[in-house]
């Protein structure tokens, strides 16, 4: 066993935990109606802006900042109003 094995295991556990939380949050977001989505979008914009400001003045690694920005965008995309397949015109 080398010295990095415990760290690698911890990283793998954290990744698994984050994936499980992402699934949970995705399910919650999908269950929201239009008005609820707007409220969550507003709160999320406020929270992510505050965390972004803190990250920019921190010593966080660039990979942390990049992952934060990527996942914020993914969450915002998830919170957009779902498209009703019955209301999509051909070619749109």
C-alpha positions in Angstrom: 0.0 0.0 0.0 1.5 3.3 -1.0 1.0 6.6 0.9 -1.5 8.0 -1.6 -4.0 5.0 -1.3 -5.9 6.5 1.6 -6.2 9.9 -0.2 -7.3 8.2 -3.4 -10.0 6.3 -1.5 -11.2 9.5 0.1 -11.3 11.2 -3.2 -13.4 8.3 -4.7 -15.7 8.5 -1.7 -16.2 12.2 -2.2 -16.9 11.8 -5.9 -19.5 9.1 -5.1 -21.1 11.4 -2.5 -21.2 14.3 -4.9 -22.8 12.2 -7.6 -25.5 11.0 -5.2 -26.2 14.6 -4.1 -26.3 15.7 -7.8 -28.9 13.0 -8.5 -31.0 14.2 -5.5 -30.8 17.8 -6.5 -31.7 17.0 -10.1 -34.7 15.1 -8.9 -35.8 18.0 -6.7 -35.4 20.5 -9.6 -37.4 18.4 -12.0 -40.3 18.3 -9.5 -40.5 22.1 -9.3 -43.3 23.9 -11.1 -42.7 27.1 -13.0 -43.1 29.5 -10.1 -41.0 27.4 -7.8 -38.3 27.3 -10.4 -38.2 31.1 -10.5 -37.8 31.3 -6.7 -35.0 28.7 -6.7 -33.3 30.4 -9.6 -33.3 33.7 -7.7 -31.9 32.1 -4.5 -29.4 30.1 -6.4 -28.2 33.2 -8.3 -27.7 35.0 -5.0 -25.9 32.1 -3.3 -23.6 31.3 -6.2 -22.7 34.9 -6.6 -21.7 35.0 -2.9 -19.7 31.8 -3.2 -18.1 33.1 -6.5 -16.9 36.2 -4.8 -15.4 34.2 -1.9 -13.7 31.8 -4.3 -12.1 34.7 -6.3 -10.5 36.1 -3.1 -9.4 32.7 -1.8 -6.5 30.5 -2.5 -8.7 27.8 -4.0 -7.1 25.9 -6.9 -8.1 26.8 -10.4 -9.6 23.3 -10.8 -12.0 24.1 -7.9 -13.1 27.4 -9.4 -13.6 25.8 -12.9 -15.6 22.9 -11.4 -17.7 25.4 -9.5 -18.5 27.5 -12.6 -19.2 24.3 -14.7 -21.6 23.0 -12.1 -23.3 26.3 -11.5 -24.0 26.5 -15.2 -25.3 22.9 -15.3 -27.6 23.7 -12.4 -28.9 26.8 -14.1 -29.6 24.8 -17.2 -31.5 22.3 -15.1 -33.6 25.0 -13.6 -34.7 26.5 -16.9 -38.3 26.0 -17.8 -38.7 22.5 -19.3 -39.8 22.4 -22.9 -43.2 20.8 -23.5 -42.7 18.4 -26.4 -46.3 19.0 -27.5 -45.6 22.7 -28.0 -42.4 22.5 -30.0 -42.9 23.3 -33.7 -41.0 21.4 -36.3 -37.6 22.9 -37.1 -37.3 24.8 -33.8 
